[in-house]
Amino acid sequence: MWKSLATSWAILLGIGFMMIANGLQGTLLGVRATMEGFSTFTIGVMMSGYFIGIFAGSFITPYLVKRVGHIRVFSALASLASISILFHGLFINAFVWMGARIITGICFAGFYVVTESWLNDLASNETRGKVLSVYMVVVTMGLGSGQFLLNLANPDTIELFILISVIISVGLIPVLLTAKPAPLFELSTKMSLIKLYRASPLAVIATCLTGMVHGTIFGLGAVYASAVLVDIKLISWFMASFMFGSLVFQWPVGYLSDLFPRRIMLAVLSAVSIAASVIAVAIQKDEPLFYLTIMLLGGAAIPMYSICIAYANDRLEPQQIVAASGSLIMVSGIGLSVGPITIAFLMDIYGVEFFFWGIAGIFILSLGFALLRIQSSHGISAEEQGKLIASGPIGTPIAEYYAPDAIDYAETIANEAIDLPKKSEVE
């Protein structure tokens, strides 16, 4: 593992800077849009543009990488992301911001695809899980620490937008200076949503609902915090608490999901998220218990995406996993885009408190469907499950399945299970 990390420091450092910029700009835009008097629904639609871009970019980037290579794509997207963030500071217009958010989403989807496929190529089947775990720590810490840069300048000026542009540009430097040759890149096939749903209904529904929650948290969290928390510095702590909770609970949740049946874990995490959302509404003020509750919510909600992916893989043949990854990206992209728009519309009607009520409502649906599947179908035991591989905190593309040895990797993960059932025997 250490050898793989030693040869991948440049791409990890580069993506770390990108995540710091990403963490800051998401929160900054929510705060600035509120200051500019945008309605909550308008903000929700505008912020969903990022996730629409993520959805589109996860399919566009692989073709670009295959054509011109990793470094050129990373460089071009970094330049584009650095320019697009400045449009938010120069033009205070919801339509301009929506377009810029879509461009930003495409760029960051590209960063994820390039980074994850590059790391996957550097690692072996034995070290890949550990390397990707380090990558996820870098991503999560970057997103969380980026929140605190909001306090360096007044959000109603262009200074923070310029800072984001500078950080993105700095993140490009280590990637351009790396002496490590970029890996080969192969495109995967896709599985239809209908076929994937037939293989595992719960994986499809839970992935979509989890995406809705992630989109709501990162699209509207700053809007909620701006309305409830008086001091603007507290907004940084509010948003960072989600990420730090994810970082703290990622390993325990992953460990338990390998120890117990995953649909049980999905039900438990949904119930914990519901309880945390209700408690947050009851507290709803600046005190330690409030931030601990947010950490609990982030720790339960954000790792659920990894479990959804692993749950689907447990119910697929090894040769199907690569094709299914593209469909799961599509499902999560739908949820990420729809979540902020839906919850923002309801927040406009019922008030900002519906931020947490909306999250609770989505997890009630997730819990109900998980319990329904538990009662109506035969599952597989924990011993028959494959390993869980940590994925991104906001439904990042599963780019490891684009790597040249993706089929071998999928077979390795599947073969770690004991007598893995065929898809016709489960769900």
DOKOL-582839 format. One record per residue (C-alpha): residue in one letter; x, y, z. Coordinates in Angstrom, 1 decimal, m for minus. Last residue first. Layout:
+------+--------+--------+--------+
| resn |      u |      v |      w |
+------+--------+--------+--------+
|    a |      X |      Y |      Z |
...
+------+--------+--------+--------+
END
This chain:
+------+--------+--------+--------+
| resn |      u |      v |      w |
+------+--------+--------+--------+
|    e |  m33.9 |  m10.3 |   m3.9 |
|    v |  m31.7 |  m13.4 |   m4.0 |
|    e |  m31.5 |  m16.7 |   m5.8 |
|    s |  m31.8 |  m15.4 |   m9.3 |
|    k |  m28.8 |  m13.2 |   m8.8 |
|    k |  m26.6 |  m16.2 |   m8.2 |
|    p |  m25.5 |  m16.8 |   m4.6 |
|    l |  m21.9 |  m16.3 |   m3.6 |
|    d |  m20.5 |  m19.6 |   m2.3 |
|    i |  m18.4 |  m17.9 |    0.3 |
|    a |  m17.7 |  m14.2 |   m0.6 |
|    e |  m14.1 |  m13.3 |   m1.4 |
|    n |  m14.9 |  m14.4 |   m4.9 |
|    a |  m17.1 |  m11.3 |   m5.5 |
|    i |  m14.3 |   m8.9 |   m4.6 |
|    t |  m11.7 |  m10.7 |   m6.7 |
|    e |  m14.2 |  m11.0 |   m9.6 |
|    a |  m14.8 |   m7.3 |   m9.6 |
|    y |  m11.1 |   m6.6 |   m9.5 |
|    d |  m10.4 |   m8.9 |  m12.4 |
|    i |  m13.2 |   m7.2 |  m14.4 |
|    a |  m11.9 |   m3.7 |  m13.5 |
|    d |   m8.3 |   m4.5 |  m14.6 |
|    p |   m8.2 |   m1.7 |  m17.3 |
|    a |   m9.8 |    0.8 |  m14.9 |
|    y |  m13.3 |    2.2 |  m15.6 |
|    y |  m14.8 |    0.3 |  m12.6 |
|    e |  m12.6 |    2.4 |  m10.3 |
|    a |  m14.5 |    5.4 |  m11.4 |
|    i |  m17.5 |    4.8 |   m9.2 |
|    p |  m18.6 |    8.3 |   m9.7 |
|    t |  m19.0 |   10.5 |   m6.6 |
|    g |  m22.3 |   10.0 |   m4.7 |
|    i |  m21.8 |   12.9 |   m2.3 |
|    p |  m19.4 |   11.4 |    0.3 |
|    g |  m17.5 |    9.4 |   m2.3 |
|    s |  m17.2 |    5.6 |   m2.1 |
|    a |  m15.7 |    3.3 |    0.5 |
|    i |  m15.3 |   m0.3 |   m0.7 |
|    l |  m17.3 |   m2.9 |    1.2 |
|    k |  m16.1 |   m6.5 |    0.9 |
|    g |  m18.3 |   m9.2 |   m0.5 |
|    q |  m21.3 |  m10.8 |    1.3 |
|    e |  m21.8 |  m14.5 |    1.7 |
|    e |  m20.7 |  m14.5 |    5.4 |
|    a |  m23.2 |  m11.7 |    6.2 |
|    s |  m26.0 |  m13.9 |    5.0 |
|    i |  m28.0 |  m13.5 |    1.8 |
|    g |  m31.5 |  m12.3 |    1.5 |
|    h |  m34.8 |  m14.0 |    1.0 |
|    s |  m37.6 |  m11.7 |    0.0 |
|    s |  m40.8 |  m10.2 |    1.3 |
|    q |  m40.0 |   m9.3 |    4.9 |
|    i |  m36.6 |   m7.8 |    4.4 |
|    r |  m37.7 |   m6.1 |    1.2 |
|    l |  m40.5 |   m4.4 |    3.0 |
|    l |  m38.3 |   m3.4 |    5.9 |
|    a |  m35.9 |   m1.8 |    3.4 |
|    f |  m38.7 |    0.0 |    1.6 |
|    g |  m40.0 |    1.4 |    4.9 |
|    l |  m36.6 |    2.5 |    6.0 |
|    s |  m35.8 |    4.3 |    2.8 |
|    l |  m39.2 |    6.0 |    2.7 |
|    i |  m38.7 |    7.1 |    6.3 |
|    f |  m35.2 |    8.2 |    5.2 |
|    i |  m36.7 |   10.6 |    2.7 |
|    g |  m39.2 |   12.0 |    5.3 |
|    a |  m36.3 |   12.6 |    7.8 |
|    i |  m34.4 |   14.5 |    5.2 |
|    g |  m37.5 |   16.6 |    4.5 |
|    w |  m38.1 |   17.2 |    8.2 |
|    f |  m34.5 |   18.4 |    8.5 |
|    f |  m34.7 |   21.0 |    5.8 |
|    f |  m38.4 |   21.5 |    6.6 |
|    e |  m37.2 |   23.8 |    9.4 |
|    v |  m36.5 |   26.4 |    6.7 |
|    g |  m40.1 |   27.2 |    6.4 |
|    y |  m43.3 |   25.4 |    5.3 |
|    i |  m43.8 |   26.7 |    1.8 |
|    d |  m40.4 |   27.8 |    0.7 |
|    m |  m38.9 |   24.8 |    2.5 |
|    l |  m41.2 |   22.6 |    0.5 |
|    f |  m39.8 |   23.9 |   m2.8 |
|    a |  m36.3 |   23.7 |   m1.4 |
|    i |  m36.9 |   20.0 |   m0.4 |
|    t |  m37.9 |   19.1 |   m4.0 |
|    i |  m35.2 |   21.0 |   m5.8 |
|    p |  m32.4 |   19.9 |   m3.5 |
|    g |  m33.4 |   16.2 |   m3.8 |
|    v |  m34.1 |   16.0 |   m7.5 |
|    s |  m30.5 |   16.5 |   m8.7 |
|    l |  m28.8 |   14.2 |   m6.2 |
|    g |  m31.5 |   11.6 |   m6.6 |
|    i |  m31.2 |   11.5 |  m10.4 |
|    g |  m27.4 |   11.4 |  m10.1 |
|    s |  m27.6 |    8.5 |   m7.6 |
|    v |  m29.6 |    6.5 |  m10.2 |
|    m |  m27.3 |    7.4 |  m13.1 |
|    i |  m24.2 |    6.5 |  m11.1 |
|    l |  m25.9 |    3.2 |  m10.2 |
|    s |  m26.4 |    2.6 |  m13.9 |
|    g |  m22.7 |    3.1 |  m14.6 |
|    s |  m21.7 |    0.8 |  m11.8 |
|    a |  m24.0 |   m2.0 |  m13.2 |
|    a |  m21.8 |   m2.6 |  m16.2 |
|    v |  m18.7 |   m3.2 |  m14.1 |
|    i |  m20.6 |   m5.4 |  m11.6 |
|    q |  m22.1 |   m7.7 |  m14.3 |
|    q |  m19.1 |   m9.9 |  m14.9 |
|    p |  m18.9 |  m10.7 |  m11.2 |
|    e |  m22.5 |  m11.8 |  m11.1 |
|    l |  m24.8 |   m9.4 |   m9.2 |
|    r |  m26.5 |   m9.6 |   m5.9 |
|    d |  m23.5 |   m8.8 |   m3.6 |
|    n |  m22.6 |   m6.0 |   m6.0 |
|    a |  m26.0 |   m4.3 |   m5.3 |
|    y |  m25.4 |   m4.4 |   m1.6 |
|    a |  m21.8 |   m3.1 |   m2.0 |
|    i |  m23.1 |   m0.1 |   m4.0 |
|    c |  m25.9 |    0.6 |   m1.4 |
|    i |  m23.4 |    0.2 |    1.4 |
|    s |  m21.1 |    2.8 |   m0.1 |
|    y |  m24.0 |    5.2 |   m0.5 |
|    m |  m25.0 |    4.7 |    3.1 |
|    p |  m21.7 |    6.2 |    4.3 |
|    i |  m23.2 |    9.8 |    4.0 |
|    a |  m26.4 |    9.2 |    6.0 |
|    a |  m25.2 |    7.6 |    9.3 |
|    g |  m22.1 |    9.6 |   10.0 |
|    g |  m23.6 |   12.8 |    8.6 |
|    l |  m26.6 |   12.4 |   10.9 |
|    l |  m24.4 |   11.7 |   13.9 |
|    m |  m22.2 |   14.7 |   13.1 |
|    i |  m25.3 |   16.8 |   12.9 |
|    t |  m26.4 |   15.5 |   16.3 |
|    l |  m23.0 |   16.4 |   17.7 |
|    y |  m23.4 |   19.9 |   16.3 |
|    f |  m26.7 |   20.3 |   18.0 |
|    l |  m25.5 |   18.8 |   21.3 |
|    p |  m22.6 |   21.4 |   21.4 |
|    e |  m25.0 |   24.4 |   21.3 |
|    d |  m26.0 |   27.0 |   18.6 |
|    k |  m29.6 |   26.4 |   18.0 |
|    q |  m32.1 |   24.0 |   16.3 |
|    i |  m32.6 |   21.7 |   19.3 |
|    a |  m35.9 |   20.0 |   18.5 |
|    v |  m35.2 |   20.2 |   14.7 |
|    a |  m31.8 |   18.5 |   15.3 |
|    i |  m33.5 |   15.8 |   17.4 |
|    v |  m35.9 |   15.0 |   14.6 |
|    s |  m33.1 |   14.8 |   12.0 |
|    a |  m31.0 |   12.5 |   14.4 |
|    a |  m33.9 |   10.1 |   14.9 |
|    i |  m34.6 |    9.9 |   11.1 |
|    s |  m30.9 |    9.3 |   10.4 |
|    v |  m30.7 |    6.6 |   13.1 |
|    a |  m33.7 |    4.8 |   11.5 |
|    s |  m32.2 |    5.1 |    8.0 |
|    l |  m28.9 |    3.7 |    9.4 |
|    v |  m30.7 |    0.8 |   10.9 |
|    a |  m32.7 |    0.0 |    7.8 |
|    l |  m29.6 |    0.2 |    5.6 |
|    m |  m27.7 |   m2.0 |    8.1 |
|    i |  m30.4 |   m4.6 |    8.0 |
|    r |  m30.2 |   m4.5 |    4.2 |
|    r |  m26.5 |   m5.0 |    4.5 |
|    p |  m26.6 |   m8.3 |    6.4 |
|    f |  m24.2 |   m8.0 |    9.4 |
|    l |  m20.4 |   m8.2 |    9.8 |
|    d |  m19.4 |   m6.5 |    6.5 |
|    s |  m21.9 |   m3.7 |    7.1 |
|    l |  m20.6 |   m3.5 |   10.7 |
|    y |  m17.1 |   m2.8 |    9.5 |
|    g |  m18.2 |   m0.3 |    7.0 |
|    v |  m20.3 |    1.6 |    9.6 |
|    p |  m17.4 |    1.5 |   12.0 |
|    w |  m15.0 |    2.8 |    9.3 |
|    q |  m17.1 |    5.6 |    7.9 |
|    f |  m18.3 |    6.8 |   11.3 |
|    v |  m15.6 |    9.3 |   12.1 |
|    l |  m15.1 |   10.6 |    8.6 |
|    s |  m18.8 |   10.9 |    7.9 |
|    g |  m19.3 |   12.7 |   11.2 |
|    f |  m16.4 |   15.0 |   10.2 |
|    m |  m18.2 |   15.7 |    6.9 |
|    f |  m21.6 |   16.5 |    8.4 |
|    s |  m20.0 |   18.6 |   11.1 |
|    a |  m18.2 |   20.6 |    8.5 |
|    m |  m21.5 |   22.1 |    7.3 |
|    f |  m22.6 |   23.3 |   10.8 |
|    w |  m19.1 |   24.4 |   11.8 |
|    s |  m18.8 |   26.5 |    8.7 |
|    i |  m22.2 |   28.0 |    9.2 |
|    l |  m21.2 |   28.9 |   12.8 |
|    k |  m18.8 |   31.5 |   11.4 |
|    i |  m21.8 |   33.4 |   10.0 |
|    d |  m23.1 |   34.1 |   13.5 |
|    v |  m26.9 |   34.0 |   13.8 |
|    l |  m27.5 |   30.4 |   13.1 |
|    v |  m31.1 |   29.5 |   11.9 |
|    a |  m31.5 |   31.3 |    8.5 |
|    s |  m27.9 |   31.0 |    7.4 |
|    a |  m27.7 |   27.4 |    8.6 |
|    y |  m30.7 |   26.4 |    6.4 |
|    v |  m29.2 |   28.0 |    3.3 |
|    a |  m25.8 |   26.5 |    4.1 |
|    g |  m27.4 |   23.0 |    4.3 |
|    l |  m29.3 |   23.5 |    1.0 |
|    g |  m27.1 |   22.0 |   m1.7 |
|    f |  m24.8 |   19.9 |    0.4 |
|    i |  m27.4 |   18.4 |    2.7 |
|    t |  m30.1 |   18.3 |    0.1 |
|    g |  m28.0 |   16.6 |   m2.6 |
|    h |  m26.8 |   14.0 |    0.0 |
|    v |  m30.4 |   13.3 |    1.0 |
|    m |  m31.6 |   12.9 |   m2.6 |
|    g |  m28.6 |   10.7 |   m3.4 |
|    t |  m29.6 |    8.5 |   m0.4 |
|    l |  m33.1 |    8.2 |   m1.9 |
|    c |  m31.7 |    7.2 |   m5.3 |
|    t |  m29.3 |    4.7 |   m3.9 |
|    a |  m31.9 |    3.2 |   m1.6 |
|    i |  m34.3 |    2.7 |   m4.5 |
|    v |  m31.8 |    1.1 |   m6.8 |
|    a |  m30.1 |   m1.1 |   m4.1 |
|    l |  m33.5 |   m2.1 |   m2.7 |
|    p |  m34.8 |   m3.3 |   m6.1 |
|    s |  m31.8 |   m5.7 |   m6.6 |
|    a |  m31.5 |   m7.8 |   m9.7 |
|    r |  m34.8 |   m6.7 |  m11.2 |
|    y |  m33.8 |   m3.1 |  m10.5 |
|    l |  m30.5 |   m3.6 |  m12.3 |
|    k |  m32.3 |   m5.1 |  m15.4 |
|    i |  m34.7 |   m2.2 |  m15.4 |
|    l |  m32.0 |    0.4 |  m15.0 |
|    s |  m30.2 |   m1.0 |  m18.0 |
|    m |  m26.6 |   m2.2 |  m17.5 |
|    k |  m23.8 |   m0.2 |  m19.0 |
|    t |  m20.5 |   m1.2 |  m20.7 |
|    s |  m17.2 |    0.0 |  m19.4 |
|    l |  m14.7 |    2.3 |  m21.0 |
|    e |  m11.0 |    1.5 |  m20.9 |
|    f |   m8.2 |    3.8 |  m19.7 |
|    l |   m4.5 |    3.2 |  m19.8 |
|    p |   m2.6 |    4.7 |  m16.8 |
|    a |   m0.9 |    8.1 |  m16.7 |
|    p |    2.9 |    8.1 |  m16.5 |
|    k |    4.4 |    9.1 |  m13.1 |
|    a |    6.6 |   12.1 |  m13.5 |
|    t |    4.1 |   14.4 |  m11.8 |
|    l |    4.6 |   18.1 |  m12.4 |
|    l |    1.2 |   18.7 |  m14.1 |
|    v |   m0.6 |   16.9 |  m11.3 |
|    p |    1.3 |   18.8 |   m8.6 |
|    i |    0.4 |   22.1 |  m10.2 |
|    l |   m3.4 |   21.6 |  m10.8 |
|    g |   m4.3 |   22.0 |   m7.1 |
|    v |   m2.8 |   25.5 |   m7.1 |
|    s |   m5.2 |   26.5 |   m9.9 |
|    i |   m8.2 |   25.2 |   m7.9 |
|    i |   m7.0 |   27.1 |   m4.8 |
|    v |   m6.6 |   30.3 |   m6.8 |
|    s |  m10.2 |   30.0 |   m8.3 |
|    i |  m11.5 |   29.4 |   m4.8 |
|    l |   m9.7 |   32.5 |   m3.5 |
|    i |  m11.1 |   34.6 |   m6.3 |
|    f |  m14.6 |   33.5 |   m5.3 |
|    l |  m13.8 |   34.3 |   m1.7 |
|    e |  m12.7 |   37.9 |   m2.6 |
|    i |  m15.8 |   38.7 |   m4.8 |
|    t |  m17.6 |   40.4 |   m1.9 |
|    d |  m20.9 |   39.5 |   m0.1 |
|    p |  m19.2 |   36.5 |    1.6 |
|    n |  m17.0 |   38.8 |    3.7 |
|    a |  m13.5 |   37.3 |    4.0 |
|    l |  m11.5 |   34.6 |    5.7 |
|    n |  m14.5 |   33.1 |    7.5 |
|    l |  m15.7 |   31.0 |    4.6 |
|    l |  m12.3 |   29.3 |    4.7 |
|    f |  m13.7 |   27.2 |    7.4 |
|    q |  m15.9 |   25.1 |    5.0 |
|    g |  m12.8 |   24.0 |    3.1 |
|    s |  m11.8 |   21.9 |    6.1 |
|    g |  m14.7 |   19.6 |    5.7 |
|    l |  m14.5 |   19.1 |    1.9 |
|    g |  m10.8 |   18.6 |    2.1 |
|    m |  m11.0 |   16.2 |    5.0 |
|    t |  m13.6 |   14.1 |    3.2 |
|    v |  m11.7 |   14.0 |    0.0 |
|    v |   m8.4 |   13.1 |    1.7 |
|    v |  m10.0 |   10.5 |    3.9 |
|    m |  m11.7 |    9.1 |    0.7 |
|    y |   m8.3 |    8.8 |   m1.0 |
|    v |   m6.9 |    7.0 |    2.0 |
|    s |   m9.8 |    4.6 |    1.8 |
|    l |   m9.2 |    4.2 |   m1.9 |
|    v |   m5.6 |    3.1 |   m1.2 |
|    k |   m6.7 |    0.6 |    1.5 |
|    g |   m9.3 |   m1.0 |   m0.8 |
|    r |   m6.9 |   m1.2 |   m3.7 |
|    t |   m4.1 |   m2.9 |   m1.7 |
|    e |   m4.8 |   m6.6 |   m2.5 |
|    n |   m6.2 |   m6.0 |   m6.0 |
|    s |   m3.1 |   m4.0 |   m6.8 |
|    a |   m2.9 |   m0.2 |   m6.6 |
|    l |   m1.5 |    2.2 |   m9.2 |
|    d |   m4.4 |    1.6 |  m11.7 |
|    n |   m7.0 |    2.2 |   m9.1 |
|    l |   m5.3 |    5.4 |   m8.1 |
|    w |   m5.5 |    6.6 |  m11.7 |
|    s |   m9.1 |    5.5 |  m12.1 |
|    e |  m10.1 |    7.3 |   m8.9 |
|    t |   m8.3 |   10.5 |   m9.7 |
|    v |   m9.4 |   10.8 |  m13.3 |
|    v |  m13.0 |    9.9 |  m12.6 |
|    y |  m13.2 |   12.1 |   m9.5 |
|    f |  m11.6 |   15.2 |  m11.2 |
|    g |  m13.9 |   14.7 |  m14.2 |
|    a |  m17.0 |   14.7 |  m11.9 |
|    f |  m15.5 |   17.9 |  m10.5 |
|    c |  m15.4 |   19.5 |  m13.9 |
|    i |  m18.9 |   18.4 |  m14.9 |
|    g |  m20.2 |   19.8 |  m11.6 |
|    t |  m18.5 |   23.1 |  m12.1 |
|    i |  m20.0 |   23.4 |  m15.6 |
|    i |  m23.5 |   22.7 |  m14.1 |
|    r |  m22.9 |   25.2 |  m11.3 |
|    a |  m21.9 |   27.9 |  m13.9 |
|    g |  m25.1 |   27.4 |  m15.8 |
|    m |  m27.2 |   27.7 |  m12.6 |
|    w |  m25.2 |   30.7 |  m11.5 |
|    v |  m25.8 |   32.5 |  m14.8 |
|    f |  m29.5 |   31.7 |  m14.6 |
|    a |  m29.7 |   32.9 |  m11.0 |
|    n |  m28.0 |   36.2 |  m11.7 |
|    i |  m25.4 |   38.0 |   m9.7 |
|    f |  m22.7 |   38.2 |  m12.4 |
|    l |  m19.1 |   38.8 |  m11.5 |
|    g |  m18.9 |   36.8 |   m8.3 |
|    h |  m20.7 |   33.7 |   m9.6 |
|    f |  m18.8 |   34.1 |  m12.9 |
|    l |  m15.5 |   33.7 |  m11.0 |
|    i |  m16.4 |   30.0 |  m10.2 |
|    s |  m16.5 |   29.2 |  m13.9 |
|    i |  m12.9 |   30.3 |  m14.6 |
|    s |  m11.2 |   28.0 |  m12.1 |
|    a |  m13.6 |   25.2 |  m13.0 |
|    l |  m12.6 |   25.6 |  m16.7 |
|    s |   m8.9 |   25.7 |  m15.9 |
|    a |   m9.2 |   22.6 |  m13.7 |
|    l |  m11.2 |   20.8 |  m16.4 |
|    a |   m8.5 |   21.4 |  m19.0 |
|    s |   m5.8 |   20.3 |  m16.6 |
|    f |   m7.6 |   17.1 |  m15.5 |
|    v |   m8.4 |   16.3 |  m19.1 |
|    r |   m4.8 |   16.8 |  m20.2 |
|    i |   m3.4 |   14.8 |  m17.3 |
|    h |   m5.7 |   11.8 |  m17.8 |
|    g |   m5.4 |   11.2 |  m21.5 |
|    v |   m6.5 |   12.7 |  m24.8 |
|    r |   m9.2 |   10.2 |  m26.2 |
|    k |   m9.7 |    7.8 |  m23.4 |
|    v |   m9.8 |   10.6 |  m21.0 |
|    l |  m12.4 |   12.5 |  m23.0 |
|    y |  m14.6 |    9.4 |  m23.3 |
|    p |  m14.4 |    8.7 |  m19.6 |
|    t |  m15.2 |   12.4 |  m18.9 |
|    i |  m18.6 |   12.5 |  m20.6 |
|    f |  m20.4 |    9.9 |  m18.5 |
|    s |  m19.4 |   11.1 |  m15.0 |
|    g |  m19.6 |   14.6 |  m16.3 |
|    a |  m23.3 |   14.4 |  m17.0 |
|    f |  m24.3 |   13.3 |  m13.5 |
|    i |  m21.8 |   15.6 |  m11.8 |
|    g |  m23.1 |   18.4 |  m13.9 |
|    i |  m26.7 |   17.7 |  m12.9 |
|    f |  m25.3 |   17.5 |   m9.3 |
|    y |  m23.9 |   21.0 |   m9.7 |
|    g |  m27.0 |   22.3 |  m11.3 |
|    s |  m29.0 |   21.2 |   m8.2 |
|    m |  m27.6 |   24.3 |   m6.5 |
|    m |  m29.5 |   26.6 |   m8.8 |
|    v |  m32.8 |   24.7 |   m8.4 |
|    g |  m32.4 |   24.7 |   m4.7 |
|    i |  m31.4 |   28.4 |   m4.6 |
|    t |  m34.5 |   29.3 |   m6.7 |
|    f |  m36.7 |   27.3 |   m4.3 |
|    t |  m35.2 |   29.0 |   m1.3 |
|    s |  m35.9 |   32.4 |   m2.9 |
|    f |  m32.9 |   34.5 |   m3.9 |
|    g |  m32.5 |   37.6 |   m1.8 |
|    e |  m28.8 |   38.4 |   m2.6 |
|    m |  m27.8 |   37.4 |    1.0 |
|    t |  m29.4 |   34.0 |    0.6 |
|    a |  m27.6 |   33.5 |   m2.6 |
|    r |  m24.3 |   34.5 |   m0.9 |
|    v |  m24.8 |   31.9 |    1.9 |
|    g |  m25.7 |   29.0 |   m0.4 |
|    l |  m22.9 |   30.0 |   m2.8 |
|    l |  m20.3 |   30.2 |    0.0 |
|    t |  m21.3 |   26.7 |    1.3 |
|    g |  m20.8 |   25.0 |   m2.1 |
|    q |  m17.8 |   27.1 |   m2.9 |
|    l |  m15.8 |   26.3 |    0.3 |
|    g |  m16.2 |   22.5 |    0.2 |
|    n |  m15.3 |   22.5 |   m3.5 |
|    a |  m12.2 |   24.6 |   m3.1 |
|    i |  m11.0 |   22.3 |   m0.3 |
|    m |  m11.9 |   19.3 |   m2.5 |
|    m |   m9.8 |   20.6 |   m5.4 |
|    f |   m6.9 |   21.1 |   m3.1 |
|    g |   m7.1 |   17.5 |   m1.9 |
|    i |   m7.6 |   16.3 |   m5.5 |
|    g |   m4.2 |   17.8 |   m6.3 |
|    l |   m2.4 |   16.4 |   m3.3 |
|    l |   m3.9 |   12.9 |   m4.0 |
|    i |   m2.8 |   13.2 |   m7.7 |
|    a |    0.7 |   14.2 |   m6.7 |
|    w |    1.1 |   11.6 |   m3.8 |
|    s |    0.3 |    8.7 |   m6.1 |
|    t |    3.7 |    7.0 |   m6.3 |
|    a |    4.2 |    7.0 |   m2.6 |
|    l |    0.7 |    5.9 |   m2.0 |
|    s |    1.1 |    2.8 |   m4.2 |
|    k |    4.4 |    2.0 |   m2.4 |
|    w |    2.8 |    2.5 |    0.9 |
|    m |    0.0 |    0.0 |    0.0 |
+------+--------+--------+--------+
END
